[in-house]
Amino acid sequence: MGSLRTCSRSACQRAAVATLTFVYSDSTAVLGPLATYAEPHCYDLCTTHAERLTVPRGWEVVRLALPSTPAEPHPDDLVALVNAVREAATDRSQDTGPAVRGSKGSLEPPANTGGVRRGHLRILREQ
């Protein structure tokens, strides 16, 4: 399965293989394997641009090992995901009473409204 994301460099249409992240407080650029999903402040790079990466004078580059071949999804990964979703649905259906809000802080999850909550799964399609 190929990458759906392309290199962030302008006019480059090659498939992304690495993700570049900046840690401004440490003057560091971190180049590692392609992130699972695109982040707003990260840059996806192709092999060529990842190898040619330069940073401003005084900055440090941390290069994490990039895989030699893209990771192929294993059928067991999908089965594990399906089982986790089924287990979560079963646990939710066994809740009988409405949730009662306590005197906790603002990080408390909202009370059960009885509606159906939609999951936040992402589908990566082949090119």
C-alpha positions in Angstrom: 0.0 0.0 0.0 1.6 3.3 -1.1 1.5 6.6 0.8 -1.5 8.9 0.0 0.5 11.9 1.1 3.0 13.7 -1.1 6.1 15.7 -0.3 5.4 19.1 1.3 8.1 20.8 -0.8 6.5 23.0 -3.5 6.3 21.4 -7.0 7.4 18.0 -5.6 4.8 15.3 -6.3 6.7 12.3 -4.9 5.3 10.1 -2.1 6.2 11.2 1.4 8.4 8.8 3.4 9.4 11.0 6.4 7.9 13.6 8.7 9.8 16.7 9.7 9.0 18.5 13.0 10.6 21.5 14.6 11.2 22.1 18.3 11.8 25.8 18.3 12.6 26.1 22.0 15.6 23.7 21.5 16.5 24.9 18.0 16.1 21.3 16.8 14.6 19.7 13.7 13.5 16.1 14.1 13.3 14.0 11.0 11.6 10.6 11.5 9.4 8.0 9.8 6.2 9.2 8.2 3.6 10.1 10.8 0.4 8.1 11.0 -1.6 11.1 9.9 -0.8 14.6 8.8 -0.3 17.2 11.6 -0.7 20.9 10.9 2.8 21.9 12.0 4.7 19.0 10.5 6.1 18.6 7.0 6.0 15.3 5.0 9.1 14.8 2.9 10.1 12.4 0.1 13.3 10.4 0.2 15.2 13.0 -1.9 14.2 16.0 0.2 14.7 14.1 3.5 18.3 13.2 2.5 19.1 16.8 1.5 17.6 18.5 4.6 19.5 21.4 5.9 18.7 23.6 8.9 19.6 27.1 9.9 23.1 27.7 11.4 23.1 26.8 15.1 20.3 24.3 14.8 20.6 20.6 15.4 19.1 17.8 13.3 17.9 14.6 15.0 17.5 11.9 12.3 15.5 8.9 13.4 15.9 5.7 11.5 13.7 5.6 8.4 12.3 2.2 7.3 14.0 0.9 4.2 10.6 -0.3 2.9 7.1 1.1 3.8 5.3 -0.9 6.4 2.6 -3.0 5.0 -0.5 -3.4 7.1 -1.0 -6.8 8.6 -4.4 -8.5 8.6 -4.2 -9.0 12.4 -4.0 -5.2 12.8 -7.5 -4.8 11.2 -8.9 -7.7 13.2 -7.6 -6.1 16.5 -9.2 -2.8 15.5 -12.5 -4.4 14.8 -12.4 -6.3 18.1 -11.6 -3.1 20.0 -14.5 -1.3 18.4 -16.9 -4.2 19.2 -15.7 -4.3 22.8 -16.2 -0.5 23.2 -19.7 -0.8 21.7 -20.6 -3.7 24.0 -19.3 -1.8 27.1 -21.4 1.3 26.1 -24.5 -0.7 25.6 -24.3 -2.2 29.1 -24.5 1.2 30.7 -28.0 1.3 32.1 -28.3 4.6 34.1 -27.7 8.1 33.1 -24.3 9.5 34.1 -24.4 11.9 37.1 -22.0 14.8 37.1 -19.9 15.2 40.2 -18.0 18.1 41.5 -14.9 17.4 39.3 -13.0 20.0 37.4 -13.5 21.2 33.9 -11.7 18.1 32.4 -14.6 15.9 33.2 -16.2 14.3 30.1 -19.8 15.4 29.3 -22.7 13.5 30.8 -24.2 10.7 28.8 -26.9 12.3 26.6 -28.3 9.1 25.3 -27.3 9.9 21.7 -25.0 7.8 19.5 -21.3 8.9 19.6 -19.6 8.7 16.3 -16.1 7.2 16.2 -13.0 9.0 15.0 -11.5 6.4 12.7 -9.4 7.4 9.6 -9.3 5.4 6.4 -6.2 5.5 4.4 -6.9 4.6 0.8 -4.5 3.3 -1.8 -3.5 5.5 -4.7 
